[in-house]
Amino acid sequence: MEDKTNVMRLLDQKKIPYRSHTYDLPATTSGEEIARALGEDVNRVFKTLVTVGKSGQNYVFVIPVAEELDLKKAAKAVGEKSVDMLKAKELLPLTGYIHGGCSPIGMKKFFKTTIHESVKEMDVFYFSAGKVGCQVEVSPADLAKVIRYGTADVVVK
C-alpha cells in the first residue's frame, strides 16, 4: 500500500475516482521524461505552474508537460495586465508544495486556476499528486468537483 498524498486524501474525501502512478526519477526530470516513464502520451501529462499577476494575485496554470506557458495569453485568461512565474523559493511557503511536486489540488489556499483547453478533449489526464514521483489520473469532469477551474489556450504556439 503506497502512502497517500494530501491530493489523494482530498480526492478520496470527495469520492472522486482516480488512479495513482509512481515513478522513480529525480525532481529535476523533465515532464516529457515523466510521461515516458508512465508510458503516457506527453499531451495527457500536465504540469502545474504558479504565477503572480501585476495586481499581486497568484494564479495557477495547468498545461501539458511538453508545452511552455505563454505569459501574455495567461495574463489575458485571468484578466491581468501581466503575469510572471513565481520564484521557486516562494512556491513552498505559498502553496505547501515543492518544485516538481506542485498539484492544482490541495494548495494552502485556492488560487484561480486555468487548465489548457486541450483538456476538454480528454477523458482523463495526469497531474502531480503533490509530491515528486507521484501522479494522479483524473477525469476533467471529476476534477471540477474538487476545484473550480477555467480552460483557455495559454501555451506558446
Backbone as CSV, one residue per row, in Angstrom:
resi,resn,N_x,N_y,N_z,CA_x,CA_y,CA_z,C_x,C_y,C_z
1,MET,0.856,-1.192,0.000,0.000,0.000,0.000,0.888,1.237,0.000
2,GLU,0.683,2.090,-0.982,1.511,3.292,-1.050,1.017,4.342,-0.051
3,ASP,1.894,5.259,0.272,1.484,6.376,1.129,0.596,7.294,0.321
4,LYS,-0.522,7.663,0.920,-1.416,8.597,0.225,-0.908,10.017,0.423
5,THR,-0.988,10.798,-0.649,-0.630,12.214,-0.555,-1.894,12.975,-0.151
6,ASN,-1.734,14.231,0.223,-2.912,15.055,0.534,-3.862,15.129,-0.653
7,VAL,-3.301,15.173,-1.859,-4.134,15.201,-3.067,-5.039,13.969,-3.105
8,MET,-4.467,12.793,-2.856,-5.252,11.548,-2.875,-6.301,11.550,-1.764
9,ARG,-5.908,12.054,-0.587,-6.880,12.110,0.515,-8.051,13.036,0.168
10,LEU,-7.762,14.166,-0.467,-8.836,15.090,-0.873,-9.742,14.438,-1.919
11,LEU,-9.148,13.720,-2.865,-9.951,13.021,-3.883,-10.808,11.945,-3.221
12,ASP,-10.218,11.212,-2.260,-10.967,10.174,-1.533,-12.146,10.790,-0.771
13,GLN,-11.881,11.905,-0.087,-12.934,12.585,0.693,-14.134,12.934,-0.174
14,LYS,-13.844,13.394,-1.397,-14.921,13.804,-2.311,-15.447,12.629,-3.126
15,LYS,-14.920,11.423,-2.817,-15.318,10.202,-3.532,-15.099,10.325,-5.044
16,ILE,-13.968,10.917,-5.400,-13.605,11.090,-6.809,-12.734,9.906,-7.234
17,PRO,-13.135,9.224,-8.317,-12.288,8.116,-8.779,-10.989,8.654,-9.396
18,TYR,-9.881,8.005,-9.073,-8.596,8.376,-9.666,-7.698,7.158,-9.649
19,ARG,-6.648,7.211,-10.442,-5.602,6.188,-10.381,-4.304,6.909,-10.074
20,SER,-3.528,6.351,-9.167,-2.232,6.965,-8.880,-1.141,6.192,-9.600
21,HIS,-0.110,6.915,-9.975,1.025,6.339,-10.699,2.294,6.874,-10.053
22,THR,3.253,5.988,-9.818,4.523,6.452,-9.257,5.635,6.168,-10.247
23,TYR,6.682,6.945,-10.129,7.869,6.750,-10.957,9.067,7.117,-10.093
24,ASP,10.200,6.532,-10.411,11.399,6.768,-9.610,12.376,7.596,-10.428
25,LEU,12.140,8.900,-10.468,13.010,9.809,-11.209,13.271,11.027,-10.324
26,PRO,14.413,11.685,-10.496,14.698,12.869,-9.669,13.758,14.041,-9.974
27,ALA,13.669,14.971,-9.034,12.783,16.138,-9.165,13.134,16.993,-10.375
28,THR,14.368,16.890,-10.841,14.806,17.704,-11.971,14.380,17.112,-13.312
29,THR,13.767,15.949,-13.285,13.363,15.260,-14.507,12.341,16.097,-15.273
30,SER,12.459,16.114,-16.591,11.508,16.878,-17.405,10.161,16.165,-17.446
31,GLY,9.142,16.931,-17.722,7.805,16.364,-17.852,7.715,15.320,-18.937
32,GLU,8.446,15.547,-20.035,8.431,14.568,-21.129,8.993,13.234,-20.652
33,GLU,10.069,13.282,-19.855,10.661,12.033,-19.336,9.696,11.340,-18.375
34,ILE,8.968,12.131,-17.593,7.982,11.559,-16.673,6.875,10.868,-17.465
35,ALA,6.385,11.530,-18.521,5.349,10.926,-19.370,5.841,9.595,-19.935
36,ARG,7.098,9.574,-20.402,7.673,8.320,-20.940,7.739,7.252,-19.850
37,ALA,8.157,7.659,-18.643,8.260,6.697,-17.534,6.885,6.106,-17.207
38,LEU,5.839,6.912,-17.384,4.473,6.441,-17.121,3.907,5.687,-18.324
39,GLY,4.641,5.728,-19.457,4.149,5.104,-20.685,2.950,5.867,-21.239
40,GLU,2.928,7.179,-21.019,1.788,8.003,-21.438,2.170,9.012,-22.499
41,ASP,1.175,9.425,-23.251,1.294,10.472,-24.246,1.633,11.790,-23.520
42,VAL,2.645,12.514,-23.988,3.041,13.773,-23.325,1.907,14.799,-23.309
43,ASN,0.957,14.662,-24.215,-0.161,15.618,-24.247,-1.180,15.375,-23.138
44,ARG,-1.101,14.214,-22.482,-2.036,13.876,-21.395,-1.453,14.134,-20.010
45,VAL,-0.139,14.372,-19.952,0.525,14.592,-18.668,0.739,16.102,-18.522
46,PHE,0.181,16.659,-17.441,0.180,18.104,-17.272,1.069,18.527,-16.111
47,LYS,1.579,19.745,-16.197,2.369,20.317,-15.100,1.594,21.506,-14.531
48,THR,1.839,21.782,-13.259,1.153,22.854,-12.541,2.136,23.992,-12.320
49,LEU,1.784,25.163,-12.844,2.655,26.333,-12.739,1.956,27.415,-11.931
50,VAL,2.703,28.066,-11.066,2.126,29.132,-10.247,2.739,30.452,-10.688
51,THR,1.872,31.439,-10.886,2.313,32.751,-11.366,1.845,33.830,-10.403
52,VAL,2.390,35.002,-10.600,1.939,36.167,-9.838,1.604,37.266,-10.850
53,GLY,0.411,37.838,-10.679,-0.038,38.881,-11.597,0.459,40.245,-11.164
54,LYS,0.314,41.222,-12.068,0.710,42.598,-11.778,-0.003,43.105,-10.524
55,SER,-1.216,42.603,-10.280,-2.012,43.017,-9.120,-1.490,42.433,-7.808
56,GLY,-0.560,41.445,-7.920,-0.073,40.770,-6.717,-0.827,39.480,-6.437
57,GLN,-1.909,39.232,-7.186,-2.672,37.981,-7.031,-1.884,36.826,-7.645
58,ASN,-2.080,35.633,-7.086,-1.448,34.443,-7.650,-2.453,33.669,-8.481
59,TYR,-1.943,33.031,-9.517,-2.769,32.239,-10.421,-2.066,30.921,-10.701
60,VAL,-2.873,29.890,-10.941,-2.341,28.563,-11.236,-2.716,28.211,-12.680
61,PHE,-1.738,27.708,-13.409,-1.970,27.248,-14.782,-1.515,25.807,-14.861
62,VAL,-2.346,24.960,-15.486,-2.051,23.535,-15.612,-2.008,23.256,-17.112
63,ILE,-0.806,22.918,-17.596,-0.606,22.775,-19.046,0.146,21.478,-19.353
64,PRO,0.021,20.990,-20.601,0.764,19.774,-20.968,2.263,19.966,-20.723
65,VAL,2.924,18.897,-20.263,4.329,18.996,-19.849,5.274,19.436,-20.966
66,ALA,4.940,19.140,-22.208,5.849,19.492,-23.306,5.656,20.944,-23.758
67,GLU,4.668,21.606,-23.202,4.357,22.976,-23.632,4.994,23.999,-22.710
68,GLU,4.994,25.241,-23.172,5.523,26.350,-22.395,4.384,27.342,-22.178
69,LEU,4.285,27.874,-20.974,3.236,28.846,-20.670,3.510,30.139,-21.424
70,ASP,2.514,30.632,-22.144,2.598,31.930,-22.811,2.103,32.964,-21.801
71,LEU,3.016,33.764,-21.259,2.654,34.691,-20.181,1.634,35.737,-20.618
72,LYS,1.683,36.143,-21.894,0.695,37.126,-22.388,-0.702,36.510,-22.437
73,LYS,-0.788,35.296,-22.995,-2.088,34.610,-23.062,-2.598,34.291,-21.662
74,ALA,-1.674,33.917,-20.770,-2.044,33.579,-19.396,-2.631,34.806,-18.698
75,ALA,-1.974,35.956,-18.864,-2.455,37.196,-18.244,-3.855,37.532,-18.761
76,LYS,-4.027,37.399,-20.062,-5.328,37.700,-20.673,-6.406,36.761,-20.117
77,ALA,-6.061,35.490,-19.947,-7.024,34.482,-19.467,-7.551,34.806,-18.070
78,VAL,-6.713,35.460,-17.243,-7.128,35.765,-15.868,-7.432,37.252,-15.661
79,GLY,-7.407,38.016,-16.758,-7.763,39.430,-16.665,-6.718,40.303,-15.993
80,GLU,-5.441,39.945,-16.167,-4.338,40.743,-15.606,-3.614,41.462,-16.740
81,LYS,-2.930,42.563,-16.385,-2.079,43.240,-17.375,-0.899,42.351,-17.740
82,SER,-0.333,41.683,-16.733,0.783,40.768,-16.980,0.872,39.768,-15.838
83,VAL,1.494,38.638,-16.125,1.809,37.657,-15.079,3.243,37.199,-15.272
84,ASP,3.875,36.837,-14.163,5.228,36.293,-14.191,5.224,34.996,-13.410
85,MET,6.182,34.130,-13.726,6.321,32.891,-12.967,6.704,33.244,-11.537
86,LEU,6.152,32.499,-10.595,6.509,32.665,-9.189,7.955,32.192,-9.012
87,LYS,8.716,32.859,-8.172,10.093,32.411,-7.910,10.030,31.081,-7.154
88,ALA,10.948,30.171,-7.509,10.948,28.820,-6.928,10.932,28.855,-5.402
89,LYS,11.680,29.776,-4.794,11.762,29.804,-3.317,10.450,30.238,-2.673
90,GLU,9.567,30.861,-3.454,8.276,31.311,-2.919,7.199,30.228,-3.025
91,LEU,7.484,29.168,-3.774,6.475,28.140,-4.042,6.020,27.405,-2.778
92,LEU,6.969,26.874,-2.010,6.613,26.093,-0.821,5.837,26.919,0.211
93,PRO,6.331,28.132,0.605,5.555,28.895,1.599,4.149,29.267,1.106
94,LEU,4.017,29.511,-0.200,2.726,29.929,-0.743,1.750,28.765,-0.912
95,THR,2.254,27.641,-1.454,1.355,26.546,-1.845,1.433,25.331,-0.928
96,GLY,2.570,25.165,-0.245,2.788,23.938,0.522,3.424,22.851,-0.326
97,TYR,3.713,23.168,-1.594,4.317,22.187,-2.500,5.710,22.625,-2.919
98,ILE,6.535,21.626,-3.276,7.868,21.926,-3.795,7.852,21.839,-5.314
99,HIS,8.865,22.432,-5.929,9.012,22.384,-7.389,9.072,20.924,-7.837
100,GLY,8.288,20.576,-8.835,8.263,19.195,-9.322,7.185,18.358,-8.652
101,GLY,6.579,18.911,-7.598,5.528,18.171,-6.895,4.327,19.048,-6.623
102,CYS,4.117,20.042,-7.471,3.032,21.003,-7.265,1.760,20.478,-7.944
103,SER,0.656,20.479,-7.221,-0.617,19.986,-7.746,-1.661,21.091,-7.684
104,PRO,-2.613,21.107,-8.622,-3.676,22.112,-8.534,-4.635,21.858,-7.371
105,ILE,-4.580,20.661,-6.791,-5.450,20.309,-5.671,-4.667,20.412,-4.369
106,GLY,-5.278,20.980,-3.344,-4.703,20.908,-2.009,-3.653,21.947,-1.667
107,MET,-3.594,23.038,-2.424,-2.666,24.110,-2.036,-3.167,24.727,-0.737
108,LYS,-2.262,25.431,-0.041,-2.630,26.051,1.238,-3.858,26.942,1.081
109,LYS,-3.979,27.552,-0.087,-5.074,28.467,-0.363,-5.476,28.210,-1.807
110,PHE,-6.752,28.411,-2.139,-7.159,28.186,-3.524,-6.849,29.427,-4.350
111,PHE,-6.214,29.224,-5.489,-5.930,30.315,-6.422,-6.701,30.059,-7.707
112,LYS,-7.064,31.138,-8.395,-7.765,30.996,-9.678,-6.927,30.078,-10.567
113,THR,-7.575,29.055,-11.091,-6.872,28.009,-11.838,-7.389,27.930,-13.269
114,THR,-6.454,27.891,-14.205,-6.778,27.760,-15.630,-6.040,26.546,-16.167
115,ILE,-6.787,25.661,-16.823,-6.189,24.456,-17.416,-6.201,24.625,-18.932
116,HIS,-5.135,24.177,-19.573,-5.071,24.313,-21.033,-6.297,23.667,-21.673
117,GLU,-6.838,24.360,-22.665,-8.116,23.942,-23.275,-8.083,22.539,-23.879
118,SER,-6.915,21.983,-24.165,-6.853,20.629,-24.748,-7.486,19.599,-23.808
119,VAL,-7.573,19.937,-22.508,-8.135,19.002,-21.528,-9.608,18.691,-21.848
120,LYS,-10.281,19.609,-22.537,-11.705,19.409,-22.857,-11.927,18.201,-23.772
121,GLU,-10.880,17.818,-24.499,-10.984,16.676,-25.435,-10.640,15.351,-24.758
122,MET,-10.260,15.387,-23.486,-9.731,14.178,-22.835,-10.721,13.555,-21.868
123,ASP,-10.680,12.213,-21.800,-11.484,11.535,-20.780,-10.749,11.568,-19.447
124,VAL,-9.422,11.424,-19.475,-8.614,11.539,-18.256,-7.313,12.256,-18.597
125,PHE,-6.714,12.851,-17.585,-5.375,13.418,-17.759,-4.611,13.237,-16.459
126,TYR,-3.315,13.453,-16.506,-2.428,13.214,-15.373,-1.885,14.541,-14.859
127,PHE,-1.718,14.643,-13.544,-1.018,15.781,-12.956,-0.423,15.322,-11.629
128,SER,0.409,16.160,-11.036,1.117,15.760,-9.825,0.148,15.451,-8.694
129,ALA,0.500,14.405,-7.953,-0.296,14.033,-6.773,0.208,14.787,-5.544
130,GLY,1.077,15.786,-5.764,1.514,16.613,-4.648,2.872,16.253,-4.090
131,LYS,3.526,15.291,-4.730,4.919,15.038,-4.350,5.657,14.498,-5.562
132,VAL,6.951,14.736,-5.571,7.785,14.268,-6.676,7.685,12.749,-6.753
133,GLY,7.500,12.230,-7.976,7.447,10.783,-8.159,6.053,10.204,-8.096
134,CYS,5.055,11.070,-8.011,3.691,10.571,-7.885,2.734,11.434,-8.709
135,GLN,1.962,10.765,-9.558,0.976,11.451,-10.401,-0.398,10.828,-10.154
136,VAL,-1.453,11.613,-10.375,-2.795,11.042,-10.359,-3.416,11.219,-11.735
137,GLU,-4.274,10.280,-12.073,-5.004,10.277,-13.344,-6.465,10.513,-12.978
138,VAL,-7.024,11.615,-13.465,-8.372,12.034,-13.074,-9.097,12.535,-14.323
139,SER,-10.402,12.415,-14.346,-11.135,12.996,-15.476,-11.328,14.488,-15.210
140,PRO,-11.311,15.304,-16.273,-11.529,16.749,-16.094,-12.868,17.048,-15.402
141,ALA,-13.890,16.258,-15.709,-15.209,16.481,-15.093,-15.149,16.217,-13.593
142,ASP,-14.413,15.176,-13.195,-14.279,14.877,-11.764,-13.424,15.931,-11.059
143,LEU,-12.375,16.411,-11.735,-11.544,17.452,-11.128,-12.395,18.687,-10.825
144,ALA,-13.349,18.972,-11.688,-14.224,20.141,-11.496,-15.081,20.017,-10.231
145,LYS,-15.205,18.787,-9.696,-15.949,18.599,-8.441,-15.083,18.932,-7.230
146,VAL,-13.760,19.039,-7.446,-12.818,19.295,-6.359,-12.356,20.754,-6.356
147,ILE,-12.021,21.264,-7.524,-11.611,22.673,-7.640,-12.372,23.332,-8.788
148,ARG,-12.529,24.626,-8.662,-13.105,25.390,-9.774,-11.964,25.751,-10.714
149,TYR,-12.199,25.569,-12.001,-11.170,25.975,-12.960,-11.816,26.392,-14.265
150,GLY,-11.088,27.207,-15.011,-11.492,27.575,-16.357,-10.524,26.924,-17.330
151,THR,-10.866,26.978,-18.609,-9.928,26.472,-19.625,-9.643,27.605,-20.600
152,ALA,-8.449,27.611,-21.139,-8.057,28.617,-22.127,-6.819,28.125,-22.852
153,ASP,-6.553,28.745,-24.008,-5.333,28.481,-24.731,-4.262,29.369,-24.112
154,VAL,-3.380,28.792,-23.301,-2.385,29.589,-22.585,-0.949,29.128,-22.869
155,VAL,-0.750,28.388,-23.985,0.606,27.915,-24.265,1.176,28.618,-25.493
156,VAL,2.505,28.624,-25.575,3.218,29.198,-26.695,2.944,28.332,-27.924
157,LYS,2.598,28.956,-29.011,2.328,28.206,-30.244,3.586,28.097,-31.067
